[in-house]
Amino acid sequence: IELLVVDAALEIRHRDHALTGNWKDYRDCHVKPDLVLIYRLIEADRLVLVRLGSHSELDL
């Protein structure tokens, strides 16, 4: 979470990437292999945690 707040690069294993379509302003990263966090960084210091769940729960 601390790294997300400052918009720092995460380790490759977290597979952090921008989303597309209806989620185009959001990003997701893998907390664990099938535990995904969808989030959005608004401004330089405001992090919004949107959803947490498996790929199937989140329809990703």
PDB file of N, CA, C and O in Angstrom:
ATOM      1  N   ILE A   1       0.836  -1.196   0.000  1.00  0.00           N
ATOM      2  CA  ILE A   1       0.000   0.000   0.000  1.00  0.00           C
ATOM      3  C   ILE A   1       0.874   1.250   0.000  1.00  0.00           C
ATOM      4  O   ILE A   1       0.595   2.212  -0.715  1.00  0.00           O
ATOM      5  N   GLU A   2       1.925   1.228   0.802  1.00  0.00           N
ATOM      6  CA  GLU A   2       2.816   2.398   0.856  1.00  0.00           C
ATOM      7  C   GLU A   2       3.418   2.704  -0.509  1.00  0.00           C
ATOM      8  O   GLU A   2       3.547   3.870  -0.883  1.00  0.00           O
ATOM      9  N   LEU A   3       3.785   1.672  -1.251  1.00  0.00           N
ATOM     10  CA  LEU A   3       4.354   1.883  -2.585  1.00  0.00           C
ATOM     11  C   LEU A   3       3.308   2.420  -3.557  1.00  0.00           C
ATOM     12  O   LEU A   3       3.620   3.250  -4.410  1.00  0.00           O
ATOM     13  N   LEU A   4       2.078   1.953  -3.432  1.00  0.00           N
ATOM     14  CA  LEU A   4       1.014   2.436  -4.316  1.00  0.00           C
ATOM     15  C   LEU A   4       0.733   3.918  -4.087  1.00  0.00           C
ATOM     16  O   LEU A   4       0.504   4.666  -5.037  1.00  0.00           O
ATOM     17  N   VAL A   5       0.751   4.333  -2.837  1.00  0.00           N
ATOM     18  CA  VAL A   5       0.463   5.737  -2.505  1.00  0.00           C
ATOM     19  C   VAL A   5       1.453   6.680  -3.169  1.00  0.00           C
ATOM     20  O   VAL A   5       1.072   7.753  -3.636  1.00  0.00           O
ATOM     21  N   VAL A   6       2.713   6.289  -3.213  1.00  0.00           N
ATOM     22  CA  VAL A   6       3.735   7.165  -3.804  1.00  0.00           C
ATOM     23  C   VAL A   6       3.979   6.840  -5.274  1.00  0.00           C
ATOM     24  O   VAL A   6       4.922   7.352  -5.877  1.00  0.00           O
ATOM     25  N   ASP A   7       3.129   5.987  -5.851  1.00  0.00           N
ATOM     26  CA  ASP A   7       3.214   5.617  -7.264  1.00  0.00           C
ATOM     27  C   ASP A   7       4.564   5.005  -7.622  1.00  0.00           C
ATOM     28  O   ASP A   7       5.101   5.245  -8.704  1.00  0.00           O
ATOM     29  N   ALA A   8       5.103   4.212  -6.701  1.00  0.00           N
ATOM     30  CA  ALA A   8       6.377   3.528  -6.933  1.00  0.00           C
ATOM     31  C   ALA A   8       6.132   2.215  -7.674  1.00  0.00           C
ATOM     32  O   ALA A   8       5.052   1.630  -7.581  1.00  0.00           O
ATOM     33  N   ALA A   9       7.124   1.769  -8.393  1.00  0.00           N
ATOM     34  CA  ALA A   9       7.021   0.507  -9.121  1.00  0.00           C
ATOM     35  C   ALA A   9       6.973  -0.660  -8.136  1.00  0.00           C
ATOM     36  O   ALA A   9       7.726  -0.704  -7.163  1.00  0.00           O
ATOM     37  N   LEU A  10       6.071  -1.602  -8.412  1.00  0.00           N
ATOM     38  CA  LEU A  10       5.980  -2.806  -7.592  1.00  0.00           C
ATOM     39  C   LEU A  10       6.863  -3.887  -8.192  1.00  0.00           C
ATOM     40  O   LEU A  10       7.262  -3.800  -9.354  1.00  0.00           O
ATOM     41  N   GLU A  11       7.166  -4.904  -7.399  1.00  0.00           N
ATOM     42  CA  GLU A  11       7.922  -6.042  -7.914  1.00  0.00           C
ATOM     43  C   GLU A  11       7.119  -6.696  -9.043  1.00  0.00           C
ATOM     44  O   GLU A  11       5.889  -6.664  -9.036  1.00  0.00           O
ATOM     45  N   ILE A  12       7.808  -7.273  -9.987  1.00  0.00           N
ATOM     46  CA  ILE A  12       7.170  -7.895 -11.156  1.00  0.00           C
ATOM     47  C   ILE A  12       6.140  -8.938 -10.740  1.00  0.00           C
ATOM     48  O   ILE A  12       5.124  -9.101 -11.416  1.00  0.00           O
ATOM     49  N   ARG A  13       6.383  -9.644  -9.644  1.00  0.00           N
ATOM     50  CA  ARG A  13       5.460 -10.705  -9.212  1.00  0.00           C
ATOM     51  C   ARG A  13       4.059 -10.182  -8.899  1.00  0.00           C
ATOM     52  O   ARG A  13       3.104 -10.958  -8.874  1.00  0.00           O
ATOM     53  N   HIS A  14       3.925  -8.881  -8.660  1.00  0.00           N
ATOM     54  CA  HIS A  14       2.610  -8.297  -8.367  1.00  0.00           C
ATOM     55  C   HIS A  14       1.823  -7.960  -9.631  1.00  0.00           C
ATOM     56  O   HIS A  14       0.635  -7.647  -9.554  1.00  0.00           O
ATOM     57  N   ARG A  15       2.465  -8.022 -10.781  1.00  0.00           N
ATOM     58  CA  ARG A  15       1.831  -7.822 -12.092  1.00  0.00           C
ATOM     59  C   ARG A  15       0.925  -6.584 -12.122  1.00  0.00           C
ATOM     60  O   ARG A  15      -0.210  -6.647 -12.593  1.00  0.00           O
ATOM     61  N   ASP A  16       1.429  -5.488 -11.625  1.00  0.00           N
ATOM     62  CA  ASP A  16       0.696  -4.221 -11.605  1.00  0.00           C
ATOM     63  C   ASP A  16       0.521  -3.708 -13.030  1.00  0.00           C
ATOM     64  O   ASP A  16       1.489  -3.629 -13.787  1.00  0.00           O
ATOM     65  N   HIS A  17      -0.712  -3.358 -13.398  1.00  0.00           N
ATOM     66  CA  HIS A  17      -0.944  -2.841 -14.748  1.00  0.00           C
ATOM     67  C   HIS A  17      -2.237  -2.033 -14.805  1.00  0.00           C
ATOM     68  O   HIS A  17      -3.127  -2.178 -13.968  1.00  0.00           O
ATOM     69  N   ALA A  18      -2.306  -1.182 -15.816  1.00  0.00           N
ATOM     70  CA  ALA A  18      -3.507  -0.380 -16.059  1.00  0.00           C
ATOM     71  C   ALA A  18      -4.604  -1.271 -16.620  1.00  0.00           C
ATOM     72  O   ALA A  18      -4.333  -2.228 -17.346  1.00  0.00           O
ATOM     73  N   LEU A  19      -5.831  -0.950 -16.281  1.00  0.00           N
ATOM     74  CA  LEU A  19      -6.975  -1.673 -16.810  1.00  0.00           C
ATOM     75  C   LEU A  19      -7.554  -0.915 -18.004  1.00  0.00           C
ATOM     76  O   LEU A  19      -7.192   0.235 -18.253  1.00  0.00           O
ATOM     77  N   THR A  20      -8.444  -1.559 -18.728  1.00  0.00           N
ATOM     78  CA  THR A  20      -9.030  -0.963 -19.930  1.00  0.00           C
ATOM     79  C   THR A  20     -10.554  -1.004 -19.851  1.00  0.00           C
ATOM     80  O   THR A  20     -11.121  -1.495 -18.875  1.00  0.00           O
ATOM     81  N   GLY A  21     -11.193  -0.499 -20.861  1.00  0.00           N
ATOM     82  CA  GLY A  21     -12.655  -0.531 -20.931  1.00  0.00           C
ATOM     83  C   GLY A  21     -13.288   0.301 -19.830  1.00  0.00           C
ATOM     84  O   GLY A  21     -12.877   1.435 -19.584  1.00  0.00           O
ATOM     85  N   ASN A  22     -14.291  -0.264 -19.167  1.00  0.00           N
ATOM     86  CA  ASN A  22     -14.982   0.451 -18.091  1.00  0.00           C
ATOM     87  C   ASN A  22     -14.062   0.775 -16.920  1.00  0.00           C
ATOM     88  O   ASN A  22     -14.375   1.647 -16.109  1.00  0.00           O
ATOM     89  N   TRP A  23     -12.943   0.089 -16.826  1.00  0.00           N
ATOM     90  CA  TRP A  23     -11.986   0.276 -15.730  1.00  0.00           C
ATOM     91  C   TRP A  23     -10.776   1.086 -16.173  1.00  0.00           C
ATOM     92  O   TRP A  23      -9.730   1.011 -15.528  1.00  0.00           O
ATOM     93  N   LYS A  24     -10.881   1.854 -17.245  1.00  0.00           N
ATOM     94  CA  LYS A  24      -9.713   2.502 -17.855  1.00  0.00           C
ATOM     95  C   LYS A  24      -8.945   3.447 -16.938  1.00  0.00           C
ATOM     96  O   LYS A  24      -7.762   3.682 -17.184  1.00  0.00           O
ATOM     97  N   ASP A  25      -9.548   3.989 -15.913  1.00  0.00           N
ATOM     98  CA  ASP A  25      -8.842   4.894 -15.001  1.00  0.00           C
ATOM     99  C   ASP A  25      -8.270   4.178 -13.781  1.00  0.00           C
ATOM    100  O   ASP A  25      -7.773   4.817 -12.854  1.00  0.00           O
ATOM    101  N   TYR A  26      -8.343   2.857 -13.788  1.00  0.00           N
ATOM    102  CA  TYR A  26      -7.936   2.057 -12.636  1.00  0.00           C
ATOM    103  C   TYR A  26      -6.754   1.158 -12.985  1.00  0.00           C
ATOM    104  O   TYR A  26      -6.404   0.973 -14.150  1.00  0.00           O
ATOM    105  N   ARG A  27      -6.159   0.612 -11.943  1.00  0.00           N
ATOM    106  CA  ARG A  27      -5.058  -0.332 -12.097  1.00  0.00           C
ATOM    107  C   ARG A  27      -5.382  -1.557 -11.257  1.00  0.00           C
ATOM    108  O   ARG A  27      -6.239  -1.506 -10.375  1.00  0.00           O
ATOM    109  N   ASP A  28      -4.692  -2.658 -11.536  1.00  0.00           N
ATOM    110  CA  ASP A  28      -4.788  -3.784 -10.614  1.00  0.00           C
ATOM    111  C   ASP A  28      -3.416  -4.358 -10.359  1.00  0.00           C
ATOM    112  O   ASP A  28      -2.505  -4.248 -11.180  1.00  0.00           O
ATOM    113  N   CYS A  29      -3.293  -4.970  -9.206  1.00  0.00           N
ATOM    114  CA  CYS A  29      -2.055  -5.659  -8.850  1.00  0.00           C
ATOM    115  C   CYS A  29      -2.435  -6.919  -8.085  1.00  0.00           C
ATOM    116  O   CYS A  29      -3.499  -7.002  -7.472  1.00  0.00           O
ATOM    117  N   HIS A  30      -1.539  -7.892  -8.137  1.00  0.00           N
ATOM    118  CA  HIS A  30      -1.774  -9.173  -7.493  1.00  0.00           C
ATOM    119  C   HIS A  30      -1.135  -9.166  -6.110  1.00  0.00           C
ATOM    120  O   HIS A  30       0.082  -9.050  -5.970  1.00  0.00           O
ATOM    121  N   VAL A  31      -1.980  -9.291  -5.093  1.00  0.00           N
ATOM    122  CA  VAL A  31      -1.498  -9.390  -3.725  1.00  0.00           C
ATOM    123  C   VAL A  31      -0.939 -10.794  -3.517  1.00  0.00           C
ATOM    124  O   VAL A  31       0.100 -10.973  -2.880  1.00  0.00           O
ATOM    125  N   LYS A  32      -1.639 -11.784  -4.062  1.00  0.00           N
ATOM    126  CA  LYS A  32      -1.235 -13.191  -4.112  1.00  0.00           C
ATOM    127  C   LYS A  32      -1.584 -13.657  -5.521  1.00  0.00           C
ATOM    128  O   LYS A  32      -2.221 -12.912  -6.266  1.00  0.00           O
ATOM    129  N   PRO A  33      -1.185 -14.869  -5.908  1.00  0.00           N
ATOM    130  CA  PRO A  33      -1.429 -15.287  -7.293  1.00  0.00           C
ATOM    131  C   PRO A  33      -2.870 -15.104  -7.786  1.00  0.00           C
ATOM    132  O   PRO A  33      -3.066 -14.690  -8.929  1.00  0.00           O
ATOM    133  N   ASP A  34      -3.882 -15.399  -6.961  1.00  0.00           N
ATOM    134  CA  ASP A  34      -5.257 -15.182  -7.411  1.00  0.00           C
ATOM    135  C   ASP A  34      -6.017 -14.278  -6.437  1.00  0.00           C
ATOM    136  O   ASP A  34      -7.204 -14.481  -6.184  1.00  0.00           O
ATOM    137  N   LEU A  35      -5.327 -13.293  -5.905  1.00  0.00           N
ATOM    138  CA  LEU A  35      -5.958 -12.263  -5.077  1.00  0.00           C
ATOM    139  C   LEU A  35      -5.560 -10.922  -5.670  1.00  0.00           C
ATOM    140  O   LEU A  35      -4.410 -10.495  -5.575  1.00  0.00           O
ATOM    141  N   VAL A  36      -6.539 -10.269  -6.286  1.00  0.00           N
ATOM    142  CA  VAL A  36      -6.288  -9.065  -7.074  1.00  0.00           C
ATOM    143  C   VAL A  36      -6.870  -7.842  -6.366  1.00  0.00           C
ATOM    144  O   VAL A  36      -7.984  -7.879  -5.843  1.00  0.00           O
ATOM    145  N   LEU A  37      -6.101  -6.771  -6.360  1.00  0.00           N
ATOM    146  CA  LEU A  37      -6.539  -5.495  -5.805  1.00  0.00           C
ATOM    147  C   LEU A  37      -6.731  -4.513  -6.952  1.00  0.00           C
ATOM    148  O   LEU A  37      -5.802  -4.264  -7.720  1.00  0.00           O
ATOM    149  N   ILE A  38      -7.921  -3.959  -7.070  1.00  0.00           N
ATOM    150  CA  ILE A  38      -8.181  -2.899  -8.046  1.00  0.00           C
ATOM    151  C   ILE A  38      -8.115  -1.582  -7.294  1.00  0.00           C
ATOM    152  O   ILE A  38      -8.730  -1.419  -6.240  1.00  0.00           O
ATOM    153  N   TYR A  39      -7.363  -0.650  -7.849  1.00  0.00           N
ATOM    154  CA  TYR A  39      -7.167   0.616  -7.156  1.00  0.00           C
ATOM    155  C   TYR A  39      -7.050   1.757  -8.152  1.00  0.00           C
ATOM    156  O   TYR A  39      -6.930   1.553  -9.360  1.00  0.00           O
ATOM    157  N   ARG A  40      -7.088   2.964  -7.605  1.00  0.00           N
ATOM    158  CA  ARG A  40      -6.920   4.166  -8.427  1.00  0.00           C
ATOM    159  C   ARG A  40      -6.130   5.188  -7.624  1.00  0.00           C
ATOM    160  O   ARG A  40      -6.429   5.443  -6.458  1.00  0.00           O
ATOM    161  N   LEU A  41      -5.137   5.759  -8.250  1.00  0.00           N
ATOM    162  CA  LEU A  41      -4.364   6.827  -7.625  1.00  0.00           C
ATOM    163  C   LEU A  41      -4.915   8.150  -8.142  1.00  0.00           C
ATOM    164  O   LEU A  41      -4.850   8.442  -9.336  1.00  0.00           O
ATOM    165  N   ILE A  42      -5.454   8.937  -7.229  1.00  0.00           N
ATOM    166  CA  ILE A  42      -6.031  10.232  -7.581  1.00  0.00           C
ATOM    167  C   ILE A  42      -5.138  11.303  -6.976  1.00  0.00           C
ATOM    168  O   ILE A  42      -4.896  11.324  -5.769  1.00  0.00           O
ATOM    169  N   GLU A  43      -4.660  12.176  -7.821  1.00  0.00           N
ATOM    170  CA  GLU A  43      -3.694  13.195  -7.404  1.00  0.00           C
ATOM    171  C   GLU A  43      -2.426  12.483  -6.933  1.00  0.00           C
ATOM    172  O   GLU A  43      -2.283  11.276  -7.124  1.00  0.00           O
ATOM    173  N   ALA A  44      -1.537  13.204  -6.339  1.00  0.00           N
ATOM    174  CA  ALA A  44      -0.253  12.616  -5.972  1.00  0.00           C
ATOM    175  C   ALA A  44      -0.306  11.833  -4.666  1.00  0.00           C
ATOM    176  O   ALA A  44       0.575  11.012  -4.408  1.00  0.00           O
ATOM    177  N   ASP A  45      -1.314  12.066  -3.843  1.00  0.00           N
ATOM    178  CA  ASP A  45      -1.290  11.448  -2.519  1.00  0.00           C
ATOM    179  C   ASP A  45      -2.616  10.833  -2.085  1.00  0.00           C
ATOM    180  O   ASP A  45      -2.837  10.622  -0.892  1.00  0.00           O
ATOM    181  N   ARG A  46      -3.486  10.549  -3.021  1.00  0.00           N
ATOM    182  CA  ARG A  46      -4.791   9.986  -2.677  1.00  0.00           C
ATOM    183  C   ARG A  46      -4.982   8.660  -3.393  1.00  0.00           C
ATOM    184  O   ARG A  46      -5.106   8.612  -4.617  1.00  0.00           O
ATOM    185  N   LEU A  47      -5.004   7.592  -2.621  1.00  0.00           N
ATOM    186  CA  LEU A  47      -5.158   6.243  -3.149  1.00  0.00           C
ATOM    187  C   LEU A  47      -6.546   5.730  -2.786  1.00  0.00           C
ATOM    188  O   LEU A  47      -6.946   5.769  -1.622  1.00  0.00           O
ATOM    189  N   VAL A  48      -7.277   5.249  -3.789  1.00  0.00           N
ATOM    190  CA  VAL A  48      -8.603   4.685  -3.560  1.00  0.00           C
ATOM    191  C   VAL A  48      -8.526   3.187  -3.838  1.00  0.00           C
ATOM    192  O   VAL A  48      -8.250   2.774  -4.965  1.00  0.00           O
ATOM    193  N   LEU A  49      -8.772   2.374  -2.806  1.00  0.00           N
ATOM    194  CA  LEU A  49      -8.820   0.924  -2.960  1.00  0.00           C
ATOM    195  C   LEU A  49     -10.259   0.579  -3.318  1.00  0.00           C
ATOM    196  O   LEU A  49     -11.180   0.870  -2.555  1.00  0.00           O
ATOM    197  N   VAL A  50     -10.451  -0.040  -4.476  1.00  0.00           N
ATOM    198  CA  VAL A  50     -11.796  -0.198  -5.022  1.00  0.00           C
ATOM    199  C   VAL A  50     -12.372  -1.582  -4.771  1.00  0.00           C
ATOM    200  O   VAL A  50     -13.474  -1.710  -4.237  1.00  0.00           O
ATOM    201  N   ARG A  51     -11.632  -2.623  -5.153  1.00  0.00           N
ATOM    202  CA  ARG A  51     -12.132  -3.991  -4.990  1.00  0.00           C
ATOM    203  C   ARG A  51     -10.974  -4.923  -4.707  1.00  0.00           C
ATOM    204  O   ARG A  51      -9.837  -4.671  -5.106  1.00  0.00           O
ATOM    205  N   LEU A  52     -11.285  -6.008  -4.009  1.00  0.00           N
ATOM    206  CA  LEU A  52     -10.307  -7.041  -3.691  1.00  0.00           C
ATOM    207  C   LEU A  52     -10.998  -8.381  -3.851  1.00  0.00           C
ATOM    208  O   LEU A  52     -12.071  -8.601  -3.291  1.00  0.00           O
ATOM    209  N   GLY A  53     -10.381  -9.284  -4.619  1.00  0.00           N
ATOM    210  CA  GLY A  53     -10.968 -10.600  -4.799  1.00  0.00           C
ATOM    211  C   GLY A  53     -10.200 -11.404  -5.824  1.00  0.00           C
ATOM    212  O   GLY A  53      -9.179 -10.957  -6.347  1.00  0.00           O
ATOM    213  N   SER A  54     -10.698 -12.589  -6.105  1.00  0.00           N
ATOM    214  CA  SER A  54     -10.071 -13.440  -7.118  1.00  0.00           C
ATOM    215  C   SER A  54     -10.459 -12.929  -8.502  1.00  0.00           C
ATOM    216  O   SER A  54     -11.363 -12.105  -8.642  1.00  0.00           O
ATOM    217  N   HIS A  55      -9.759 -13.433  -9.525  1.00  0.00           N
ATOM    218  CA  HIS A  55     -10.100 -13.044 -10.901  1.00  0.00           C
ATOM    219  C   HIS A  55     -11.573 -13.334 -11.197  1.00  0.00           C
ATOM    220  O   HIS A  55     -12.266 -12.500 -11.780  1.00  0.00           O
ATOM    221  N   SER A  56     -12.044 -14.501 -10.799  1.00  0.00           N
ATOM    222  CA  SER A  56     -13.434 -14.856 -11.103  1.00  0.00           C
ATOM    223  C   SER A  56     -14.418 -13.995 -10.319  1.00  0.00           C
ATOM    224  O   SER A  56     -15.468 -13.637 -10.852  1.00  0.00           O
ATOM    225  N   GLU A  57     -14.113 -13.656  -9.084  1.00  0.00           N
ATOM    226  CA  GLU A  57     -15.001 -12.798  -8.299  1.00  0.00           C
ATOM    227  C   GLU A  57     -15.092 -11.392  -8.889  1.00  0.00           C
ATOM    228  O   GLU A  57     -16.137 -10.746  -8.823  1.00  0.00           O
ATOM    229  N   LEU A  58     -13.990 -10.932  -9.461  1.00  0.00           N
ATOM    230  CA  LEU A  58     -13.935  -9.579 -10.006  1.00  0.00           C
ATOM    231  C   LEU A  58     -14.279  -9.522 -11.490  1.00  0.00           C
ATOM    232  O   LEU A  58     -14.285  -8.441 -12.079  1.00  0.00           O
ATOM    233  N   ASP A  59     -14.563 -10.669 -12.100  1.00  0.00           N
ATOM    234  CA  ASP A  59     -14.861 -10.750 -13.537  1.00  0.00           C
ATOM    235  C   ASP A  59     -13.735 -10.181 -14.382  1.00  0.00           C
ATOM    236  O   ASP A  59     -13.979  -9.427 -15.323  1.00  0.00           O
ATOM    237  N   LEU A  60     -12.506 -10.541 -14.049  1.00  0.00           N
ATOM    238  CA  LEU A  60     -11.343 -10.070 -14.821  1.00  0.00           C
ATOM    239  C   LEU A  60     -10.866 -11.163 -15.750  1.00  0.00           C
ATOM    240  O   LEU A  60      -9.899 -10.970 -16.486  1.00  0.00           O
TER     241      LEU A  60
END
